[in-house]
Amino acid sequence: MLKSHENGVILSIKLTPKASKNALVRIGLDQDNHKVLYASVTAVPEKGKANTALIKLLSKELGQPKSAFQLISGELSRRKTVLILGESDALTASLRASITALQLPEK
């Protein structure tokens, strides 16, 4: 789910747009058995609205500025790859702590 990158940390996400609420839902395996963070947003998947809502949600829940998040793949897909800019080791530790604090179920 979290992988080091030369410019920060890569986060794999499975997004559900048009959901009943904006939330980080759970941690689980996708169809390729890769660990991902499941998220939902109320925004519709039109003109980048769901992607914008996802970045806003991640910023709020993970305690990083919106400017630190870059969608690097999956713009038109439910499977997203987000780069979070920062020093990789410190950022990884901070993100793991934030995700643990959310107490998301693992399935």
Backbone as CSV, one residue per row, in Angstrom:
resi,resn,N_x,N_y,N_z,CA_x,CA_y,CA_z,C_x,C_y,C_z
1,MET,0.823,-1.183,0.000,0.000,0.000,0.000,0.871,1.252,0.000
2,LEU,1.887,1.318,0.860,2.841,2.422,0.875,4.171,1.936,0.327
3,LYS,4.709,2.677,-0.639,6.019,2.329,-1.200,6.877,3.576,-1.265
4,SER,8.147,3.419,-0.933,9.076,4.545,-1.013,9.270,4.962,-2.463
5,HIS,9.496,6.242,-2.646,9.735,6.836,-3.955,10.795,7.907,-3.749
6,GLU,11.549,8.217,-4.765,12.620,9.203,-4.613,12.109,10.575,-4.197
7,ASN,10.849,10.875,-4.483,10.270,12.177,-4.127,9.271,12.110,-2.980
8,GLY,9.120,10.935,-2.363,8.154,10.805,-1.275,7.690,9.379,-1.095
9,VAL,6.375,9.208,-1.033,5.776,7.894,-0.799,4.622,7.697,-1.775
10,ILE,4.522,6.496,-2.326,3.424,6.147,-3.226,2.361,5.383,-2.437
11,LEU,1.115,5.784,-2.623,-0.023,5.173,-1.948,-0.965,4.607,-3.005
12,SER,-1.330,3.331,-2.866,-2.270,2.681,-3.787,-3.668,2.752,-3.200
13,ILE,-4.631,3.165,-4.025,-5.995,3.402,-3.556,-7.000,2.789,-4.508
14,LYS,-8.082,2.289,-3.950,-9.256,1.849,-4.719,-10.380,2.788,-4.314
15,LEU,-10.866,3.594,-5.248,-11.843,4.640,-4.954,-13.250,4.262,-5.403
16,THR,-14.210,4.557,-4.546,-15.622,4.413,-4.895,-16.239,5.805,-4.930
17,PRO,-16.548,6.315,-6.140,-17.211,7.624,-6.233,-18.719,7.475,-6.018
18,LYS,-19.408,8.591,-5.909,-20.870,8.630,-5.707,-21.293,7.794,-4.498
19,ALA,-20.490,7.791,-3.444,-20.803,7.045,-2.227,-21.661,7.921,-1.313
20,SER,-22.121,7.350,-0.219,-22.959,8.096,0.706,-22.156,9.051,1.588
21,LYS,-20.818,8.817,1.700,-19.989,9.717,2.507,-18.542,9.662,2.032
22,ASN,-17.801,10.687,2.405,-16.370,10.721,2.144,-15.684,10.010,3.308
23,ALA,-14.926,8.953,3.001,-14.285,8.197,4.082,-13.173,7.313,3.558
24,LEU,-12.190,7.083,4.424,-11.231,6.012,4.198,-11.889,4.802,4.833
25,VAL,-12.156,3.768,4.045,-13.042,2.688,4.445,-12.313,1.523,5.105
26,ARG,-11.281,1.027,4.425,-10.587,-0.148,4.943,-9.279,-0.338,4.194
27,ILE,-8.500,-1.279,4.687,-7.285,-1.705,4.010,-7.543,-3.127,3.535
28,GLY,-7.233,-3.416,2.291,-7.505,-4.747,1.778,-6.655,-5.065,0.567
29,LEU,-6.949,-6.197,-0.038,-6.242,-6.632,-1.236,-7.115,-6.387,-2.451
30,ASP,-6.499,-5.904,-3.526,-7.240,-5.738,-4.767,-7.250,-7.060,-5.531
31,GLN,-7.772,-7.070,-6.746,-7.882,-8.305,-7.518,-6.530,-8.899,-7.884
32,ASP,-5.464,-8.092,-7.812,-4.118,-8.584,-8.103,-3.343,-8.935,-6.828
33,ASN,-4.049,-9.003,-5.706,-3.459,-9.304,-4.395,-2.438,-8.267,-3.948
34,HIS,-2.631,-7.010,-4.320,-1.811,-5.913,-3.837,-2.584,-5.203,-2.730
35,LYS,-1.891,-4.846,-1.670,-2.527,-4.151,-0.560,-2.875,-2.728,-0.998
36,VAL,-4.118,-2.322,-0.759,-4.587,-0.991,-1.139,-5.427,-0.386,-0.025
37,LEU,-5.546,0.926,-0.075,-6.421,1.655,0.821,-7.727,1.892,0.069
38,TYR,-8.829,1.435,0.629,-10.141,1.645,0.014,-10.717,2.954,0.538
39,ALA,-11.189,3.789,-0.385,-11.743,5.091,-0.027,-13.043,5.310,-0.783
40,SER,-13.887,6.167,-0.220,-15.131,6.527,-0.900,-15.300,8.040,-0.828
41,VAL,-15.895,8.592,-1.885,-16.197,10.024,-1.936,-17.599,10.212,-2.491
42,THR,-18.234,11.296,-2.095,-19.588,11.569,-2.574,-19.583,12.193,-3.966
43,ALA,-18.460,12.707,-4.396,-18.359,13.375,-5.700,-18.558,12.382,-6.846
44,VAL,-19.060,12.918,-7.937,-19.258,12.105,-9.140,-17.951,12.024,-9.925
45,PRO,-17.761,10.952,-10.683,-16.524,10.808,-11.458,-16.594,11.562,-12.788
46,GLU,-16.782,12.868,-12.709,-16.864,13.701,-13.901,-15.900,14.867,-13.767
47,LYS,-15.123,15.118,-14.802,-14.235,16.273,-14.873,-13.306,16.379,-13.662
48,GLY,-12.871,15.239,-13.135,-11.906,15.233,-12.048,-12.469,15.529,-10.672
49,LYS,-13.795,15.610,-10.546,-14.404,15.949,-9.250,-14.110,14.893,-8.186
50,ALA,-14.190,13.620,-8.543,-13.911,12.554,-7.569,-12.431,12.558,-7.172
51,ASN,-11.548,12.817,-8.128,-10.115,12.873,-7.830,-9.811,14.026,-6.872
52,THR,-10.421,15.180,-7.112,-10.235,16.336,-6.236,-10.748,16.033,-4.834
53,ALA,-11.908,15.388,-4.755,-12.469,15.024,-3.448,-11.569,14.021,-2.725
54,LEU,-10.969,13.106,-3.466,-10.055,12.132,-2.869,-8.843,12.827,-2.267
55,ILE,-8.239,13.751,-2.996,-7.065,14.472,-2.493,-7.430,15.249,-1.227
56,LYS,-8.580,15.884,-1.237,-9.041,16.631,-0.060,-9.225,15.697,1.137
57,LEU,-9.821,14.532,0.903,-10.028,13.537,1.959,-8.694,13.032,2.505
58,LEU,-7.779,12.673,1.609,-6.475,12.178,2.043,-5.728,13.232,2.857
59,SER,-5.785,14.465,2.413,-5.119,15.550,3.120,-5.652,15.679,4.548
60,LYS,-6.957,15.658,4.662,-7.593,15.792,5.981,-7.258,14.607,6.882
61,GLU,-7.425,13.403,6.382,-7.273,12.206,7.205,-5.816,11.849,7.505
62,LEU,-4.909,12.184,6.592,-3.504,11.801,6.774,-2.627,12.955,7.264
63,GLY,-3.224,14.134,7.434,-2.503,15.251,8.019,-1.389,15.824,7.172
64,GLN,-1.572,15.804,5.871,-0.588,16.369,4.946,-1.282,17.455,4.121
65,PRO,-0.542,18.477,3.678,-1.175,19.527,2.859,-1.625,18.979,1.498
66,LYS,-2.703,19.539,0.970,-3.207,19.094,-0.336,-2.145,19.203,-1.418
67,SER,-1.281,20.188,-1.294,-0.236,20.391,-2.297,0.787,19.259,-2.316
68,ALA,0.812,18.428,-1.277,1.767,17.314,-1.215,1.289,16.103,-2.014
69,PHE,0.038,16.100,-2.448,-0.536,14.943,-3.133,-0.561,15.154,-4.643
70,GLN,-0.075,14.144,-5.373,-0.122,14.165,-6.835,-0.688,12.834,-7.321
71,LEU,-1.728,12.887,-8.116,-2.284,11.683,-8.728,-1.370,11.320,-9.896
72,ILE,-0.679,10.175,-9.787,0.270,9.830,-10.847,-0.257,8.761,-11.796
73,SER,-1.321,8.054,-11.419,-1.987,7.153,-12.367,-3.400,6.873,-11.883
74,GLY,-4.251,6.525,-12.844,-5.627,6.177,-12.523,-6.595,7.333,-12.599
75,GLU,-6.260,8.348,-13.352,-7.131,9.525,-13.437,-8.572,9.152,-13.813
76,LEU,-8.737,8.181,-14.718,-10.069,7.783,-15.175,-10.457,6.395,-14.681
77,SER,-9.767,5.905,-13.677,-9.994,4.558,-13.158,-10.321,4.631,-11.667
78,ARG,-10.891,3.555,-11.157,-11.115,3.478,-9.705,-9.831,3.146,-8.967
79,ARG,-8.883,2.548,-9.668,-7.574,2.231,-9.079,-6.660,3.435,-9.263
80,LYS,-6.235,4.013,-8.170,-5.438,5.239,-8.195,-4.065,4.986,-7.587
81,THR,-3.094,5.705,-8.086,-1.772,5.735,-7.483,-1.472,7.197,-7.198
82,VAL,-1.219,7.483,-5.915,-0.978,8.850,-5.476,0.438,8.952,-4.933
83,LEU,1.151,9.995,-5.360,2.461,10.296,-4.812,2.279,11.381,-3.766
84,ILE,2.798,11.117,-2.563,2.770,12.108,-1.493,4.196,12.627,-1.360
85,LEU,4.373,13.890,-1.645,5.705,14.484,-1.681,6.265,14.707,-0.279
86,GLY,7.550,14.413,-0.135,8.230,14.628,1.139,9.415,13.698,1.261
87,GLU,10.099,13.782,2.395,11.232,12.908,2.666,10.683,11.519,2.969
88,SER,11.091,10.535,2.200,10.480,9.215,2.180,10.390,8.519,3.541
89,ASP,11.491,8.420,4.275,11.480,7.679,5.532,10.579,8.322,6.583
90,ALA,10.737,9.627,6.779,9.922,10.335,7.773,8.447,10.329,7.373
91,LEU,8.182,10.522,6.088,6.810,10.543,5.597,6.154,9.176,5.743
92,THR,6.886,8.112,5.435,6.347,6.762,5.590,5.952,6.513,7.041
93,ALA,6.818,6.874,7.967,6.520,6.684,9.393,5.291,7.487,9.799
94,SER,5.197,8.730,9.346,4.066,9.586,9.670,2.761,9.034,9.092
95,LEU,2.804,8.582,7.838,1.604,8.041,7.194,1.149,6.752,7.851
96,ARG,2.100,5.871,8.193,1.738,4.627,8.882,1.059,4.934,10.215
97,ALA,1.584,5.907,10.948,0.984,6.288,12.228,-0.428,6.846,12.024
98,SER,-0.597,7.685,11.008,-1.918,8.262,10.723,-2.926,7.189,10.334
99,ILE,-2.500,6.252,9.492,-3.399,5.180,9.045,-3.745,4.260,10.218
100,THR,-2.765,3.955,11.048,-3.019,3.119,12.232,-4.010,3.812,13.164
101,ALA,-3.846,5.123,13.358,-4.731,5.879,14.240,-6.175,5.867,13.745
102,LEU,-6.375,5.719,12.444,-7.725,5.681,11.886,-8.452,4.380,12.230
103,GLN,-7.688,3.371,12.646,-8.234,2.062,13.015,-9.129,1.486,11.904
104,LEU,-8.610,1.471,10.704,-9.346,0.924,9.569,-9.322,-0.598,9.616
105,PRO,-10.439,-1.242,9.340,-10.429,-2.699,9.305,-9.612,-3.218,8.126
106,GLU,-9.001,-4.360,8.326,-8.264,-5.012,7.224,-9.064,-6.217,6.765
107,LYS,-9.312,-6.283,5.478,-10.057,-7.421,4.910,-9.353,-7.910,3.692
